[in-house]
Amino acid sequence: MEVRPAAPEEADTIAEVLAASYRTLTFLPMLHSDADYRVFVRGLLEKSEVWVVEDEGRIVGMSALSGDLLDQLYVHPDAQGRGAGSALIDTAKERRPGGFTLWVFQQNEAARRFYERSGFRLVRLTDGSENEEKTPDALYEWRPDREEDA
């Protein structure tokens, strides 16, 4: 697997990864079409640091860093459990060595376990009133000085 910066011409492929992964989160309302995801990713590529994971020439995961926020991290469902997410987290830690935060839906227990195994700690839980889906979420942070304590 190779992690590399995303290219603008890969927006549609990245959007397919995002949409496929998002559709597995059955507890969420489906608010967007595939076309919406393509528009979203094009905008993300303009304003954020977007990374992709390639496996055998196929993009299987993506992440986006915006300041000290890991704004997005998605791995295609058929590529999960093979190291793509960990590779993206490692890249984020290299790019933000002072630390960063991320949001995850509270009901996404697999993602929460993954982040906790990756050295993140829970900062707070919310009722979801601040997110688009109106679904309870959790703020996690990674700080290198705290990783040893985990």
C-alpha positions in Angstrom: 0.0 0.0 0.0 1.2 3.5 -0.8 0.0 6.7 0.8 0.4 9.8 -1.4 -1.1 13.2 -1.9 -4.4 13.2 -3.9 -4.5 14.7 -7.4 -7.4 16.9 -8.5 -8.3 14.6 -11.3 -8.9 11.8 -8.8 -11.8 13.6 -7.2 -14.5 11.3 -8.6 -12.6 8.1 -7.5 -12.1 9.5 -4.1 -15.8 10.4 -3.9 -16.6 6.8 -4.7 -14.5 5.6 -1.7 -16.2 8.2 0.5 -19.7 7.3 -0.6 -19.2 3.5 -0.4 -17.8 3.8 3.1 -20.5 6.2 4.2 -23.3 3.9 3.0 -22.1 1.2 5.5 -23.0 3.6 8.3 -26.6 2.4 8.4 -27.4 4.4 11.6 -27.0 7.6 9.6 -29.5 9.4 7.5 -28.4 9.3 3.8 -28.4 13.0 3.1 -26.3 13.1 -0.1 -26.2 11.6 -3.6 -23.1 10.4 -5.3 -23.1 13.6 -7.3 -23.1 15.6 -4.0 -20.0 13.5 -2.8 -18.2 14.4 -6.0 -18.8 18.1 -5.5 -17.8 17.8 -1.9 -14.5 16.1 -2.7 -13.7 18.6 -5.4 -14.1 21.4 -2.8 -12.1 19.4 -0.2 -9.2 19.1 -2.7 -9.1 22.8 -3.1 -9.1 23.7 0.6 -7.6 20.7 2.5 -4.5 18.5 2.5 -6.0 15.3 0.9 -4.2 11.9 1.0 -5.1 8.7 -0.7 -4.0 5.1 -0.1 -3.4 3.0 -3.2 -3.4 -0.8 -3.2 -2.4 -2.5 -6.4 -3.1 0.7 -8.4 -6.5 1.3 -6.9 -7.5 4.1 -4.5 -8.9 2.3 -1.4 -8.8 5.1 1.2 -8.7 8.8 1.7 -8.1 11.3 4.4 -8.2 15.1 4.6 -6.4 17.4 7.0 -7.6 20.9 7.7 -5.4 22.7 10.1 -5.2 20.5 13.2 -8.3 18.6 12.3 -8.4 15.2 10.6 -11.5 16.2 8.8 -12.1 13.0 6.8 -10.9 9.4 6.9 -12.6 6.8 4.9 -11.6 3.3 3.6 -13.6 1.5 1.0 -15.6 -1.3 2.7 -13.9 -4.1 0.7 -10.4 -2.8 1.7 -11.1 -2.4 5.4 -8.9 -4.3 7.9 -5.9 -4.4 5.6 -3.9 -1.4 6.9 -5.2 1.4 4.8 -6.7 3.3 7.7 -3.6 2.8 9.8 -1.4 4.1 6.9 -3.6 7.2 6.7 -3.4 7.8 10.5 0.4 7.4 10.4 0.6 10.0 7.6 -1.6 12.4 9.6 0.7 11.9 12.6 3.8 12.7 10.4 2.1 15.7 8.9 0.8 17.0 12.3 3.5 16.0 14.7 2.2 18.3 17.4 -1.2 16.5 17.4 -4.6 16.9 15.9 -8.3 16.1 16.6 -11.0 14.2 14.7 -14.8 13.6 15.0 -16.5 10.3 14.8 -20.1 9.3 15.2 -20.7 7.7 18.6 -22.4 4.7 17.1 -19.4 4.0 14.8 -18.0 1.6 17.4 -15.5 0.0 15.0 -14.0 3.4 14.1 -13.9 4.4 17.8 -12.0 1.2 18.7 -9.6 1.8 15.8 -8.8 5.4 16.9 -8.3 4.3 20.5 -5.9 1.6 19.4 -4.1 4.2 17.3 -3.4 6.3 20.4 -6.4 8.7 20.4 -8.2 9.7 23.5 -11.8 10.7 23.9 -12.2 14.5 24.6 -15.9 14.9 24.6 -19.3 13.5 23.5 -22.0 15.6 21.9 -25.7 15.2 21.1 -25.0 15.8 17.4 -26.8 19.1 17.2 -23.7 20.6 15.6 -23.3 18.1 12.8 -25.3 17.8 9.5 -26.7 14.4 10.4 -27.9 15.5 13.8 -26.4 12.3 15.2 -24.4 12.1 18.4 -20.7 12.3 17.8 -17.4 12.1 19.7 -14.3 14.3 19.6 -11.0 12.5 19.8 -7.5 13.9 19.9 -4.0 12.6 19.4 -1.1 14.2 21.1 2.3 12.6 20.9 3.1 13.5 24.5 0.0 11.6 25.7 0.4 8.6 23.4 2.8 7.0 25.9 0.2 7.2 28.6 -2.5 5.4 26.6 
